[in-house]
């Protein structure tokens, strides 16, 4: 037997005892999986943080990372809760989109930028193009508006001049907002005198209420809208 063969053979028998260190994200997912059970139910932030034995800063940082990656979703409940993405216990916020049909094209662009929030389990959206043949459109619009958690106003001069948007949907939305039943969020699509409307005191999107069409990059403007709505949704879910 060659001199080096025995040494090589003995080395081959030695088990690899090196342990791979798990990331904070992996530990978070593992513990959430354990606590959520087979039905992937929501787990309170307090219970999960306690099980992980993490401080608030680390927990919030890792949770935000996983929410951004759409690996976990946030849910309602005192103190907030989380669940694995795709779990059956998710409770996404209902978003009602109020807009003028003159802004159909830009409305579609807004909705495309909100799709990641749907995949994250934060929202589900409804607008009148989801009406089905035979639906009583007035009743369906009222029902969806009255059950919405967030009402988006896609603001333009055509929105302001629309009798139905301005006098019906807006009035009801502001009434529910005042009672705390929903949150109304104006999204300024095109320049108009929106500063002199009943919703002028509400925080508008995009950043600084600058109309979407006036941004050099419309995608950047709509990304600002989506990120602002993400923050609203997470705040609402954590406080429910």
Residue pairs with C-beta under 8 A, 6 or more apart in sequence:
22 30
24 58
24 61
24 62
25 62
25 65
25 66
25 71
27 52
28 48
28 52
28 62
28 63
28 66
28 72
29 66
29 71
29 72
29 84
31 48
31 51
31 52
32 43
32 48
32 72
32 82
32 83
32 84
33 84
34 51
35 43
35 47
35 48
35 51
36 42
36 43
36 83
36 84
36 87
39 87
39 88
39 89
40 83
40 84
40 86
40 87
40 88
40 89
41 83
41 87
41 88
41 89
42 75
42 77
42 81
42 82
42 83
42 87
42 89
42 90
42 91
43 81
43 82
43 83
44 77
44 79
44 80
44 81
45 59
45 63
45 79
45 80
45 81
45 82
45 238
46 79
48 59
48 82
49 56
49 59
52 59
54 62
63 72
63 82
66 72
67 73
67 74
67 120
67 234
68 120
70 85
70 116
70 119
70 120
70 121
71 84
71 85
72 82
72 83
72 84
72 85
73 82
73 83
73 84
73 85
73 87
73 90
73 92
73 120
73 121
73 122
74 80
74 81
74 82
74 121
74 122
74 234
74 237
74 238
75 81
75 82
75 83
75 89
75 90
75 91
75 237
76 91
76 237
76 240
77 240
78 240
79 238
80 237
80 238
80 239
83 89
83 90
83 121
85 119
85 120
85 121
90 121
91 237
92 118
92 121
92 122
92 123
92 124
93 122
93 123
93 124
93 149
93 150
93 233
93 236
93 237
94 123
94 124
94 126
94 144
94 147
94 148
94 149
94 150
95 114
95 123
95 124
95 125
95 126
95 148
95 149
95 150
95 151
95 152
95 229
96 125
96 126
96 127
96 144
96 145
96 148
96 150
96 151
96 152
96 173
97 107
97 110
97 111
97 125
97 126
97 127
97 152
97 154
98 145
98 151
98 152
98 153
98 154
98 159
98 165
98 169
98 170
98 173
99 107
99 127
99 153
99 154
99 159
99 165
100 154
100 156
100 158
100 159
100 161
100 162
100 165
102 156
102 158
103 154
103 156
103 158
103 159
103 189
103 190
106 154
106 189
106 212
106 213
107 127
107 154
109 218
109 222
110 152
110 154
110 187
110 222
110 225
111 125
111 127
112 222
113 219
113 222
113 223
113 225
113 226
114 123
114 125
114 226
114 229
116 226
117 123
117 226
117 229
117 230
117 233
118 124
118 125
120 230
122 230
122 233
122 234
122 237
123 150
123 229
123 233
126 144
126 148
128 137
128 141
131 137
131 140
131 141
141 169
142 172
145 151
145 169
145 172
145 173
145 176
146 172
146 176
148 173
148 176
148 182
149 182
149 183
149 236
150 182
150 183
150 184
150 185
150 229
150 232
150 233
150 236
151 169
151 173
151 176
151 177
151 182
151 183
151 184
151 185
152 185
152 187
152 229
153 159
153 170
153 173
153 184
153 185
153 186
153 187
153 199
154 187
154 189
155 186
155 187
155 188
155 189
155 190
155 192
155 194
155 204
156 189
156 190
156 192
157 190
157 192
159 165
159 166
159 189
159 192
160 166
160 192
160 193
160 194
160 197
170 198
170 199
173 182
173 184
174 184
174 198
174 199
176 182
176 184
177 183
177 184
177 202
183 232
183 236
184 199
184 202
185 202
185 203
185 204
185 205
185 228
185 229
185 232
186 194
186 199
186 202
186 204
186 205
186 209
187 204
187 205
187 206
187 212
187 225
188 194
188 204
188 205
188 206
188 209
188 210
188 211
188 212
189 211
189 212
189 213
190 211
190 212
190 213
191 211
191 213
191 214
194 200
194 204
194 209
205 224
205 225
205 228
205 229
206 212
206 215
206 221
206 222
206 224
206 225
206 228
207 224
207 228
210 221
212 218
212 221
212 222
212 225
215 221
